[in-house]
Amino acid sequence: MADWQELSEALADYTVSCNGNERLRRMQRDWSRILHFVCSDTDQTFTMDVDHGEIIGVREGHVGVPDIVVTTSSETFCDMFWGDLNPVQKYLRGEIVVKGSQEDVMRLDAISYVIWPES
């Protein structure tokens, strides 16, 4: 189980990686969303704000009305945000649950392929 400190560190690294990826930023330049995350093993929650493809904020707790809700274990979130695993396989096995519009789920899938192309 990961605590908020570990999740925060993983999210900070992920934010730097995503915001520094020019291809991803161009691809998502018209995408602005509020994402809520739920850790199924600890009940921890956090919010990510994306504005025109840039992650502009991550904070503990749920803030605002989400466009997307992602649920999985705290360890899976950390491994995913640090790039230690490609979330696509866990999503296909039902270990990561994503609720949102079909377009938004497809966007997350595309983001995964840009960030983790070898998987």
N, C-alpha and C positions, 0 to 999 in steps of 0.2 A: 504494500500500500504506500502511496505517495502522499505526503502532506502538502499543504499550500506552498511552503517554501520551495519544495522540489518542483511542483507544478509551475510556480512563478519563474524559476530559472529556466525550465524547459520552454515555457511560453516566450520568455525574453529572447532566447536563442532562435526560436522559430520566427518571431517577429523580424529580427535582424535578417535572417535568411530569406524570408519572403519579400520584405521590403527592398532588399538588395538585389533581387532577381529581376533584371530588366525585362526579360521575356515574359515572366509571370505578370509583372506590373502592366505591360502593354496589353496582354491578353485579357486582363481583368479591369481595365481602365473605366469601364462603364458599370462596374459591379459595386454596389454599396449595400451592406447588410449588417444586421445585428445577429450574432450567433450566440446561443446559450449552450453551455456545456454542462453535463451532469456526470459526476463520477458515481457509477453504480455501486461501488464497494464502500464508499465513504460518505456519500450524500453531499460532498463538496460541489459547489457550483461556481461557474465563472462566466463572464461575458466578454466577447470580442467584438469590437466595432471595426468594420471595414468600410472605408470611404474611397471610392474610385480605385479599388484594387490595392489600397494601402491599409495595413493594419494600423489604426490610429490609437487604439486603446485596448487594454485587457485589464479586467478588474475582478476581484472576488465577488461572488454573488451574482444574481440575475438583475440586470438593469434594462429597462425598456421592454418593448414587445419584440420577441424574436422572429426573425424570418426563417431561421434554421435552429433546430435543437439536435445536438449530438450527445449520445450517451454511450459510455463504455467505462472500463475500470480506470482508476487513477494511474496505474502503472502503464496501461496501454496508451493513455494520453501522453505521458512523459516519453515513452519510447517513440511514439509517433512524432511528437514535436521535436525531439532530438534527432530524428531521422534514422533511428535504429530499426524501424520496421515500416513497411509500406502498408498503410491502412486498408488498401483495396481488398486484400485477402481476408482480413478480419471482418470487413464490411460484408463480403460475400458469404462468410460463415455465420453471420448474425451476431458477431461479438462486438461490433460497432453498429449502433442504431442511429439513423439519420432521419429526422422528420423535417420536411420542408417541401417546397414545390419541386416538381420534376426538374425544372430548369436549374434550380439551385443545387440539387443533388448532383446533376450532371456537371455543374461548375466545380463543385468540390472534387469530383472524380478527375476532371481535367487538371485541377491544381495538383492533385496527387501525382499525376503522370509527369508534370513539369518538374516537381520537386524531387520525386523518386523515380526517374526514368528507367533505371536498370531493373526494377522489380516488376 
